[in-house]
Amino acid sequence: MVLILHNEIPALPLNNNNRIPQLGLGVFQVDNAQDTKDAVKWALAAGYRHIDTAAYYGNEQWVGEAIRESDVKREDIFVTSKLWNDERGYDETKAAFQRTLDKLGFDYLDMFLIHWPAPGFTESWRAMEDLYKAGKIKNIGVSNFNRSHIEKLMETATVKPVVDQIETHPYFQQKDLHAYLETQGILHEAWSPLGGGRNNALTDPVINELAAAHDVSAAQIILRWHVQREEIVIPKSTHEERIQQNRDIFAFGLDEDEMRAISALDAGKRVGPDPADDAWLKQSQSYDSRK
Ligand code: A2P
C-alpha cells in the first residue's frame, strides 16, 4: 500500500462533534502589539487557522486586531482563550469571559479553557457551561488539569471538557494522563510542545539524528511526534520562517521505531509549574490578569 501524505492541517473531531485544527499558533509571552500582530498575520498567511491566547497573556486585543486586519474571515479561524486563576465564581467567570470577548472584539469564542485548576473551578465551569449552551462559546475545556482535577470537575459537570491543554514535550511526555484522557474522549493539547525554549529538546542528539534522516528541522520532528500521538499542538514563535516551518509537518511521517526512540527520551522533567502544587495555585490567584 502506498501512503499518500499531503500537507494539509487536519481538523480533529472533539467529543461534541465540533472540530479543531490540530496545529495552532501559541502566543504565550508575546507581550507587545507588533510581535503579536506579526506572528498572527504570518501564521494566517502560512495556512494556520487556529490561534491560542489567554487573558493572562495580555495580548488578546492584538490577536483580535491582527485577525480583523487579515484576509481570513473570523468564522474560518478557531480562537482559544483562557480564564485566569484570579477569576472564580459564577458571575465573575461570566464577567471575565465578556472582558475576553471585548478585548478580542468578537461576539463569540471558539474555545474557552480554565487555565489552571486553582480553587473554585467547579463554579467557573458552571458559568462556562451556561455560556456554551447559550452559543457564546463553541467549545469549553480545561488546561493543566490532572486526572484528579478532571474527576472532581465531573462530579458536578453536565458538559465534559473537549480538551485538556497540558505541558507536553519529549522530556515530559505525560504518558499516564495521555492514556486517561483517551479513555475519557478528551483531546490532549500540548503546550510548550518544543520545551518552551527552556530545555534542550531542540538540540537533543536523537531528535537531531531523526531530523537529518528526514531532511527536516528538530522542531519539525518534535511537532510531528506530537501529531502522531494525536495531540493538538500550539508552538509559539515570533519568527516568520519558524512559523512557516512549524506548519510543514504533515507531509512526512515517523515510523514505529522512530516514535519509540522519542518515547524513550521521557525524563519526567517539566519546564512549567506543577498543577499538583497547591501553594503555587493559590499564589497564582494573586497574579493580575486584567493588566
Ligand atoms: P522564537 O519565538 O524566538 O521563534 P514552545 O512552543 O514549546 O513554547 O516553544 C517556543 C520556543 O521555541 C520559543 O523560544 C521559540 O522561539 C522557539 N521556536 C519555535 N519554533 C522554532 C523552530 N522551528 N526552531 C527553533 N526554535 C523554535
Residues whose N, C-alpha, C, O or C-beta is under 5 A from the ligand:
A	BS01	A2P	S192 P193 L194 G195 G196 G197 A219 I234 P235 K236 S237 T238 H239 R242 Q245
